[in-house]
Amino acid sequence: MPPLTYKDAGVDINVKGRFTEEIYSDMRKTFGPRVIECPGGFGGLFALNYENRLFKSYRKPVLVASTDGVGTKLKIAFMMDRHDTVGIDLVAMCVNDILVLGAEPLFFLDYMASSKIVPSRLHEVIKGIVTGCREAGCALIGGETPEMPDFYRDEEYDIAGFTVGVVEKKKIILGKTIQPGDVVIGIRSSGLHSNGFSLVRRLFFDEAKWSVEQHVEELGTTLGEELLRPTKIYVKAIKEVLAHYTVKNVIKGIAHITGSGMPGNIPRILPEGCLVRIEKKSWDPQPIFKLIKRLGHISETEMFKVFNMGIGMVLIVKDYYADSIQRMLKGAGEDSLVIGKVLRGNRGVEIV
């Protein structure tokens, strides 16, 4: 038997090395002055002490971290052979999660595993991650791209992300001061975001036998284009609101509406004795939600448990400031509206 090599086993080290070198130029597009460049290093470097000060505006900085993936939404990317948007989803799912604590995203790391490195495909993924990082104002300082033959299907990959942010200790938003009388502001989502895709794929492709190329009149686009619509990144708008209200206890709680929808995510920030009542008629969900509900004969309760239903982020605020906060959000490019209020009751969400 001739001598075996790693390449014979399905892993080409040279291809991985070239790919790693090539993507560094994309990563540099996200660098700011706090990034210490270390091409080919074993880790990414980010300076906490910049110009002899610790973030200037931070006296007691607290680091906040989160990790997430894109889930089975990747299957849609595989079906369409389009990979330039899932990287945005990846960044959004991570940075939106630390944003709810009041944190500013600092840097991001990615993990892209595949059966075989196909540089053209993974370059597209990286471009999406870079786009997301720039939108979130954080630096892409490292990552990993393992080849795992026989573990993943050919032509498929999985991605995961990890982000670290910072918040002043006294400004951490935990929801502890939420009380009856506060109001709930909902910021619109861009669509499905990155949750509920196991149900979505079952409905459209297994049951209805639709294809990603099918043009859907009520969506105004193809099914695939709608399903791949990237998750919205709320960093810029929320940062502007938080920067404006620096002292007052105005923004009391923020919830990222991901898996489990409003019923599963809003209670995570509520203190005991507070019930949130959501008025479902206060906004009109995007057509994709209506289509899913009708085509799958899905109950409204199930829809709200699985999907964001058109609201990607929720702010619980003092009633007095609701109008001004909405004006600020609009100025930052986000459409928002009051969708509910906080009442006395068992901690939870009531949708009426």
C-alpha positions, 0 to 999 in steps of 0.5 A: 500500500502506498504511503497515505497523506492528509490530502488522501484523507480529504484535507488539503492543508495548502488550500486552507493556508491560502484561504486563511491568507486571502481572507485577512484583507477582508477582515482588515476592513473591520479593524479600528485603532484598538485592533492589534494586527497579528496576521497568522497569529494563534489569537486575535488582539484587541487593546482595552487600554487605548491612548492611555485610557480605558475606553475614555467613557468607561469607569467600570467596564464590564465585558459581555459575551455571546455566541450563536449560529444561524441554524437550519437557515443555512439549508436555504443558502445551500439550496440557492447556492447563495452564501453572501447573506448568512454571515450577516445573520451570524453577526446579528444573532450575536451582537443583538444579544449583547445589545439588550444588556446595553453593551457596545460590540467590540470584536467578533470571531467566527467558526466555519466548518465544512467537509471540504474548503471551497474558497469561493463559497467561504469567501462569500460567507466571510463577506457577509460577516464583514458586512455585519461587523461593519454595520455593528461597529465591531472588528472581525479579529479571528476565526477557524475554518476546519475541514471535516471530511465525512462529518458534513455533507459535500458542499455543506458547512456550518457556521458559529459566531462569538462576540465580546462587548463592553458596558459601564457597570452602572448602565447594565440593562437587566430589567430589574426596574420594570414596573406596571405602567411602563410601555412596550416599544416594538422595533420591526424585524426584516422578516423571519430573521434566523428562527423557525426554519425547521418549520418553514422548510417542512412547510414549503418544501416537504408539504407544499412542494414549493421551490426556492425559485418560485416567485410568490406574488404576495411576497413580491419576490422569490421564496428563496430571496425572502427566506434568505433576507438577512437578520436586522442588526439593531446596534446603531439605533439602540446605541443612539437611544442609550447614548441620549439617555445617559442618566435617567432610568428610561430604557428599563429592559430590552429583549431580542425576539428570537427563538420562542418569540415574544412569549419566550423572550420577553419574560427573561427580562421581567421582574416578578409581579410584572405581566406584559400585555401585547396588543397584536392589532397594533402592528401588521406583520410582514406578508411572509408570516401571513403566508406561513400561517395560511399555508400551514394552517398554523395556529396564532399561538404557535406562530407567536411561539415560533416566529418574531411576527414582525418585531425583532427587538422590544424596548420596555420604557417609561411611558413619558418617554415613549414618543421621543424614543420612537422619534429617535429610532425613526431618525436612526432608520428604524420603524417602531411602535408601541405594541403593549404595556406592563401590568401587575400579574404573574411574570409572562406575556399575554397576547390579546 
